[in-house]
Amino acid sequence: MSGNDYPTDASRVAAKGGKNTNADQRDPAKSALVHAAPSPEVIAATEFLLAQPDAYLYRRRYLELVVHGCGSGGTPTADYTAAERYLLATAAACRRSLRRGDSSTGEG
């Protein structure tokens, strides 16, 4: 292996008869941290709330609602469902209060 003790991707593919599979391309450490992108509605709610004067409160509550755990094989996982619902509900309440001219922001 030409001065290198570690096999390259090319040498792994050659050892398998020239076949490169998806399993060869996956890195378990990276794939454990990947999750589906949030919906456009969640992104819009996030952008709206981050533009509010008390955005730090919304961010703090969002982070509290993200549920961290372990998946199969001990891989770290995160469930954003409750946090995303919070963003949607809070943004809607905040928009309603702004339309009415209330000074409250819907945080609760």
C-alpha positions in Angstrom: 0.0 0.0 0.0 2.6 2.5 -1.1 3.8 3.9 2.2 0.3 4.2 3.7 -0.9 1.6 6.2 -4.5 2.5 5.7 -6.5 1.2 2.7 -8.0 3.8 0.4 -11.6 3.7 -0.9 -10.2 2.6 -4.2 -8.4 -0.4 -2.6 -11.6 -1.4 -0.7 -13.6 -1.3 -3.9 -11.0 -3.3 -5.8 -11.0 -5.9 -3.0 -14.7 -6.4 -3.4 -14.4 -7.0 -7.1 -15.0 -3.5 -8.2 -18.4 -3.1 -6.5 -19.0 -0.1 -4.3 -22.1 -0.4 -2.2 -24.1 2.2 -0.3 -22.9 0.6 3.0 -19.4 1.5 1.9 -20.4 5.1 1.6 -22.3 5.5 4.9 -20.6 6.7 8.0 -22.6 5.7 11.0 -21.3 8.6 13.0 -22.6 11.1 10.4 -25.8 9.4 9.6 -26.9 9.3 13.3 -26.8 13.1 13.3 -28.9 13.6 10.2 -32.6 14.3 10.4 -35.2 15.4 7.9 -35.3 19.0 7.1 -38.1 20.9 8.8 -41.2 21.9 6.8 -41.5 25.3 5.1 -44.1 26.2 7.7 -41.7 25.5 10.6 -38.9 27.5 8.9 -41.3 30.4 8.4 -42.4 30.3 12.0 -38.8 30.1 13.2 -37.8 33.1 11.1 -40.8 35.1 12.3 -40.0 34.3 16.0 -36.3 35.1 15.7 -37.3 38.5 14.4 -39.2 39.2 17.7 -37.6 41.2 20.5 -37.9 38.3 22.9 -36.5 35.7 20.5 -34.2 34.3 23.1 -37.2 33.1 25.1 -38.5 31.2 22.1 -35.1 29.7 21.4 -34.7 28.6 25.0 -38.1 26.9 25.1 -37.5 25.2 21.7 -34.2 23.7 22.9 -35.9 22.5 26.1 -38.5 20.6 24.0 -36.0 18.7 21.8 -35.9 15.2 23.1 -32.5 13.5 22.9 -32.1 9.7 23.2 -30.4 6.7 21.9 -31.4 4.7 18.9 -30.6 1.2 17.9 -26.9 0.4 18.4 -26.5 3.3 20.8 -26.6 6.0 18.1 -27.7 9.4 19.3 -31.1 10.5 18.2 -33.2 13.7 18.6 -37.0 14.1 18.3 -38.0 17.6 17.2 -41.7 17.0 17.0 -42.8 18.8 20.2 -40.3 21.6 19.5 -41.6 22.2 16.0 -45.2 22.1 17.2 -44.3 24.8 19.8 -42.8 27.0 17.1 -45.9 26.7 14.9 -48.3 27.4 17.8 -46.3 30.2 19.3 -45.8 32.0 16.0 -49.5 31.8 15.3 -50.4 33.2 18.7 -47.8 35.9 18.3 -49.1 36.9 14.9 -52.7 37.0 16.2 -51.6 39.3 19.1 -49.8 41.6 16.7 -52.8 41.8 14.5 -55.0 42.8 17.5 -52.4 45.3 18.6 -51.8 43.5 22.0 -48.6 44.0 23.8 -48.4 40.3 24.8 -46.5 38.0 22.5 -48.2 34.6 23.0 -45.3 33.2 25.0 -46.6 31.1 27.8 
